[in-house]
Every structure is written in structure tokens, then in C-alpha cells.
């Protein structure tokens, strides 16, 4: 019982640390580097041509639960390329996308 509780506390601490360590500014730079070719990022009203055919704006992606977004970024599917982002980069990107709510 104590081991289970200790494991749960440790896991919570790791998740909390990841959320605190995430940097939305670095996430913004990643979004500009990797996402801007297909998605509208930030509050930019002008969409790349391909956005009109499908990819959601990052502002609409911000409505996704962070865990669901993390899973999608780890294992993208559909027309989205595999960006091979590190965990830190994913956390930063999620922090930035979350700031768009």
C-alpha cells in the first residue's frame, strides 16, 4: 500500500514538474518552426492555403485535453508528419497551445 502511494506521489511530482518546466515562449518558437506551414498559429487571422482544407487552428486545438494533445504529438497520424519532438519540446508546445485558450 505504501509503495503504491509512494509511486503515485512520485508520478504526480514528475507530471507537476514537467508542467512547471514547460516554456510557452519556446513552444511558440516551435509552433512557428513546425506548425505554421499548415496551421494558423497564435491569433494570426491569415491562414496558410492548406488550412482551408483541413488542419485546425492551434487556437481550436487548445480545446483538447493536454493529455490527449500529448498523445497525438508523440504518435501523430493522418496527414501530420512525425516531427520526432522531445518530451521537453512537446511540453513547451502544449504550454504554448494552452496559452491560446
N, C-alpha and C positions, 0 to 999 in steps of 0.2 A: 504494500500500500504506500509506504513512504517512498519507495523507488518510483512508483507511478506518479506520485505527487511531485517529486523532485524533477522527473523528466518533463512533466507538464510545465512547471515553473521555468525550467531551463529553456524549453521550446518557446514559451511566451517571451522570455527575455531576449532571445535571439531575434524573434519577429519584431519586437518593440525596438531593438537596436537597429535593425535594418530599416525600419520606418523612419527613425530619427536620423540615421546616417544618410538617407536619400537626399539628393540635392536637385531641386526643381530647376535651377539655372543650368546645371549640366544636362538635365533632361530636356530642357528647351533646345540646347545646342544639338543633342542627339535627334530631336524631332526635326530640326532644320536640316540636319545632315541626311537622315534616313527616311523621314516620313513626308517631307514637303513635296516630293515629286508626284505623289498620288493623293495625299490628304490635305485638306485645309487645316492649317495649324493655328494655334492662338486664336485671336479674334479677327484674323485676316478675312475679309469678305470676298476676296478673289480666289477662286478655286482653280487648281490645275485642270486642264481639259479632261483628264481621265476621271476626276472626281464626279463629274456629271453623270458618269455611267455606273457608279457603284460605291467606291470606298467612302466610308462615313467621315465626317469631320472629326477631328480629335476632341472637339467640344462634345459631340454626341457620344464618343467613345468614353468620355469621362463619367457617363451614367452607369457604366459597367462596374460591378463589384471589383475591387482591386485584386482579389484572388483569381477571379475569372480572367481578368486582363493579364495578370502574371502568367497564368497557364497558357494563354493564347500567344504571348510573346516568347515563351520558352519553346513552344511547338506550334509555329504558325501553320496555317493551312489555306487552301483556296489560292487566290492569285497573289497573296502576300509572300514576298521572298523570305527565306530563312536568313535573318540578319546575324545570327550567332552572337547575340548580345550576352555580356557577362551578367551575373546576378546584380552586381552593383549598377550597371547601366540600365537594367530592367527596372530596378528600384527608382533610379533617377527619372527615367521616362514615365513611370507610373506617378511619381510625385508631381511632375510637370503636368501630365494629363489631368490629374486630380485637381490641380490649381485652376483648371479651366471651367470648373463647375460654376 
